Amino acid sequence: MIYTLKQKFFDSLIVFMLVMSSGGLLFVFNRNLLYGVFVAILSASYFLMRNKILKINFNSSIITLLILFGLFIINYLFAVNEQELNKYYYYFMVISLSVFSLMHFGDNKNRLLLSLYAVLRIIVVHSLLNFSFFFFIKDNLSVISSTYHECETFLNLFFYTTERGVITLFGLEFCRNQGLFWEPGVLQVFLNIFFFLNAFIFKKNRFMLALTAVAIVTTYSTTGIALLLLQSLVYILKEMKDNKLLVLIFLFFTIPVIMIFNLNVEEKVKGEKQASFQKRLFDLTQPFFIAVEYPLTGIGLDLNQFQKMREEFYFSSANLDVLQDQIGVDSKTLGTDKGSSNSIMFLFATMGFPTTIIFLFMFFNQQIIIDNKWLFMMIMLISVMSEPLLLRPFFFIFIASGFTQFFHRITSHKQQLS
């Protein structure tokens, strides 16, 4: 089948919207408008290409949509605290966009990956420019803000958070690279996904692979650099037999990355930046203890109610002592009124154990990326445990993929029997 220019355009546009709606500043500052644009794009793609959507894919997608709606409605009705319905409208939007985006690509997941590769390649190039231009434009930045976020920009092309993002390393002062996203931790997730696609799926461009590694380092994200080192190790082991010179070059460039990683870890665990580590440690532990208190349906997905619960909820000192003994680090945070950076623990606390376990099962059962699936899912798991991303459209399509594959098998079996 010929892959037409029209298909490439809509595929790339849909993937771009999926990525941007999952931490991109475009959606941070224009959320309602751009979600409307996203719906319009998906609707247009459906009417232009509806004849190419197989009935069996359509059926499994609709069943998935109904089941997911049902789980979220149950959460709304049986949550411990009274929930604001407007919060659930957002999740219904995320579910719909994820399922219909997945239905757009149907069984041809290679189209999705090709479009993702093309979009993320642009993001890599932009991130490198974003980092480099800071040194020349840092005195000409203007502040842009919304209800929930504020940052600085140059002509709405390059974005920085200088208040807490400026770092001095080896005598060089730079601003942590956030690219087109609301923080560096989100940018590194997509950069690491691109590194994976380049290194293990398409194996297209080693120079681009090196540039992506540089871009990940410029985020100065502990998680991002750790994932880069993990992928580099796997890549080196795979290439060792065929190209020893390439392995030596890669090892040579890995040494400074390890040095930066060690400095970063030491700074965050014991140094000036330890507040970030303490917040993530607290986000790993406290929501789990909330889930233990409310195991069936959780406390509800309303973020305002979740923040209030966090502010008032304290787990026992005995539990805290056991936890600290196990990990060997003291937790210094006693409470917070902020949301959780850990998507999975947030899900346990807000939706309870049964629904979260189903979601995680479907997440790991995703059918979008099969080659080197264990490595990709490790990247995804660590990413959603370090950033509030799992309930965003791009990441939710992997949960939706697990559901649609499950119902696809059921409907296929019924058709064969009939």
N, C-alpha and C positions, 0 to 999 in steps of 0.2 A: 504494500500500500504506500502511495506517495505521500510524504509528509509536506503538506502545502505551506506556503508562507503565511496564510491566514491562520492555520492551526498553530504554527510556531509563535505567531503574535499573541494569540489568545492564551496559549500555554504559558508563555513567559510572563504575560501580564497577570495571570492568575497566581502564578508562583510568587511573583514580586509582591502582590498584595498579601499573600499568605505570610511571607517573611516580614513585611513591614507591619502587619497587624500583630506581630508577635514580639513587640519591643521596639519597633521603629518609631522615630520621633515624628514622622508624618502622621501617624495615628495618635501619638501622645497629644499633639496640638490640634488635631482636626478629626477626632475619633468618629463622631456621629456622621459628619459629611463623608468621610472616606469609607465607612462601613456601607453607607448608601451607594457609593460608587462601586464598591466590591460586589454588592448584590446586583447592580446593573450590569456589570461585566459578566458575572456568572449567568445571568438571565440571557444576555445577548449570545453568549457562547452556546447555551443550550438550544436556543431557537435556530442558530446557524448550523449546529451539528447534531441535532436531536436524532436524526436517522442513524447515527453511528453509535448510539448508546444501546447496548444489548438489553433486552427485556430482563434477563436474569440479573444483570448488574443493577438495573433500575429497581427491581423488587428487593434485592438484598439491601440496597441503600435506603429505601423507604422503611423497611423493617428496622434497620439500624437507627434511623432517625426517630422512629416511634419509641423504641426501647430506651434510647438515651433521654428523650423528652420525659418518658415515664419515670426514670430514675431520678431526674432532677425535680420533677413534680412531687415525688414521694419525699425527697429531701426537704422541699419547701413546706409540705404539709406536716411532717413529723419532726421537724427540727426543734431543738430544746427551746430556743428563743424565737420570738416573733420576727419573721423575716420581711425585708422590704422587697416587694415584687419587682421593682425596677432592676434590682441586682440580677434577678433571674432572667429578665429579658436579654441582658447581655450574654449570659451563658447559652440561652436558646439561639442567639445569633451566632455564637461561636460554633455550636453543634451544627447548625444548618450550613454555614459556610464551609466547615470542614468536610461534611458528608457530601455536599454537592460539588465541592472542588475535587474530591476523590472520584465521584461519579463521572466528572468531566473527563478524567484520564482513563477510566474504565480498567480493562485488563492490561492496557499498554503502559505499564509503570515506567518503561524506558523513556517515554516522552516526558514524564514528570521529572525523572532524574536529569535528562538533558536540559530541560528548562531550569531546573534548580542549579545545575552547574553553570549555566550562562548567567543567571541572576547573581549568584554568589561570586562569580569571577569579577563582575562589575563592583560588587561590594568590597572585594579585596583591594582592587585598584583604588577605589575611592578612599578606603581606610589608610592606605599608604600615603596618598596625597594629603589626607586630613592630618596625619601625624607630621609630615614634612612641612606643610604650610604654616603650622603653628608658630614656628620660630620667626616667621616673617610677618605674620598678621596679628600676633598676640596683643599688640597695642591698639588694634582697630576692631575689637570685638564689641558686639552689642548684645544686650540681654533680651531673651525671649522667655515668656512664662505662660503657664496655664494654671488651672486650679491645683494640679498635683505635681507639677514639675517646672523647673527653671534651669536654663543653661545659657551659654553664650554662643553666638554664631557670627560667622563672616558671610554676609550676603545670602544667608540660608543655604549655603553650600557646605560649610564645614562647621562642626559643632564641638564644644568643649565645656567641661565643668571645672573651671580653674580653682574654684573655692576649695575643693577637696581632691582634685585630680592632679595637681602639680607635684611632680616627684623629682628629687635630685639623686642621680645614680652615676657613680664614677665621675662626679664633678659636673655632669651634664644635667641641666634643668629642662624637663619636658612635661607635657601634659598627657596623662593617660589617654590612649586612643579609644574613643567611643564610636567613631564612624558615624553612621546614620541612626544609631540606637541611643536609648536613654541612659545607658551606662556601659563601661568597658566590658563588664561581665557578660552582657548579652551579645556584644559584638564578637567576643572570643568564641562563643558557642557556634555561631554561623561560620566563622573562619575555620574552626576545627572540623566542622561538617564538610566544608569545601576541601580541606586538606585530605580528609578521608576519601571523598569522591575522586580527587585527583590521584591519590596514591594507590587506592585499592579497587576502584570501580572502572574508571576510564583510562587511567595511567597515561594521561595525555602529555603533560608538560612539566618536566623536572624543574625548569627555571621558575615556573609559576608556583611550584611546590615550595621552593626556597623563599620566594617572595611572601607566600602565605605564612610560612614559619616566622619571618621577620615581622609581619603584621600582627601575629598572635603575641609575640614578645612585646610589641609596642602597647598592647593593652595593659601590661603589667598586672595581669590577673593570675593569681596563684593557681586557680582551677584550670585556666586556659593553658598555662605553661605546662602544668602537670599532664594534661591531655595531649599536648604537643609532644612531650617526651615519651609518653606511652606509645603514641602512633609512630614516632620516629624509631623506637626500639623494634616494633613489629615490622616496620618497613625495612630496617636494616637487616633483620633476620631473614626476611623474604628475598632480599636482593643479594645476600651474602654469596650465594653459590654462583650467580651469573655475572656479577660486576663488583669485584673486590675494590677497584679504584673508587667507584662511586660510594661504597660503604665507608672507605677511609675519609673521603671528603665530607660525607655526612656526619661522621663521628667528630671530625675536626670542628665543624660548625655547631655541634651539639654541646661541646664543652662550655662555651660561654653562656649558653642557655641554661645549663645546669647551675652555673655560678649565680646567674640572675635569680633562678628559682630558689636556691638556698637562701640568698639575701632576702627575698620576698617572704619566704616562710618564717625566717627568724624575726623579721620586722613585724609580721602579723601575729605571731604567737607570743612574742615577748617584748617587742619594740613599740614604736609610736603608733603603729597601725593595728594594734591588737584589738581595738574596738570592733573592727570588721570580723575578725575571727570569733570573738566572743558572741557577736550577734548571730553568726551562722551556727555556732555551737548551741546557742539558746533556741534557735529556730529548728534545730534537729531534735531537741529533747522535749521542750515544753509542749508543742502540739501533740506529740505522741502521748504524753500523760493526760492531756485533755481528751484524746481519743479513748484512752482506757476508761476514763470517767463516763464517756458517752459513746459506747462502742457500736451501737446498731445504726443510728442515722447521723451521728455527729451533732455538732451544734448549729449546722446550717451554713450555707455559702455566702450569706450576707457579710461582706467584709467589715462593715461598721460593727456588727454584733461580734464578729470574731476578734476585732481589736479591743472591744470592751471586755470580752471574756479573758483575753490575754493579760490585760491590765490588772484584773482581779484574781487571776488564777495562780496559785503557788503550789508546786509539788513538794512533798515532804523532804526534809533534810536527809532522812535515811536513804531515800531513793537517789537524791543528788550525790550523797557520799559514795554510794555503790557505783553510780555512773562515772564519777570522777576517778575512782580507783581503776575502773576498767580502761578508760582512755588515757589516764595519766596526765590530764590537764584540768586545772581548777576552773569552774564556771563562775564568773564574777558578775553576771547579769542576773538580777533577781526578778525583773519584770519589764514589760514593754507595752506600749499602746500602738505599735506599728504592725503591719502585715508581716507575713512570713516569707523569707527568701527561698524556703525549701518547699517546692511544689507538692512533693509526695507527702510530707508530714502535714502540710496544710490540708491535703485531701483526706488524710486519715482523721484529722480533727473536725473537719466540716461535713464530711459525708459518711464517716463511720467505716468500720472494717469491711463489711460485706461488699459495698459498692467499690471501695478503693481496691480491694483484692481483685474484683472483676476487671476494673479499669487497668490495673497493672498487668494482669494476665493477657488482656487484649493488646496492651502496649507492646509487650514482649512477643506477642504473636503476630505483629505487624508484617505485612507482605509487600512493603514498598522496597525495602533493601534486604536482599537475601544473601548476597555474597559478603563474606566476612561479617556476618550478622552479629556475632558475639562482640566484636570490637565496636561496631556501630552502636549497638544497644548499650554498651558500657559508656560510650561518649554521651549518648542521650540520657542515660540514667544519672550520671554525675552532673550533667548540665541542668536537668530539671530539679536536682537536689541542691543546686547552688543558686538558682534563679527562679523567680515565680513565673514559669513559662508553660507548664504542662497543660493548663487550661486556656492556652492561646491557640488560635487557628492552626498555625503550622505544626505545632507539636500534637494537637488533638487529632490531626488527620491520621496519626499512627495508631491511636486508640480506635478511631473509626475504621481504619484498615483491618484491625483484628476482628472487629464486630462484623464487617461486611464479608470478610473471608469465611467466618463461622456460618453466617446465614447463607452465603453463596453455596457452601457445601450441602447444606440442608435442602435448599431449593433445587440444586442440581440433582441430588439423590432422588427427590420426589419426581422430577421430570423423567428420570431414567426408569423409575418404577412404573410410571404411567405410560 
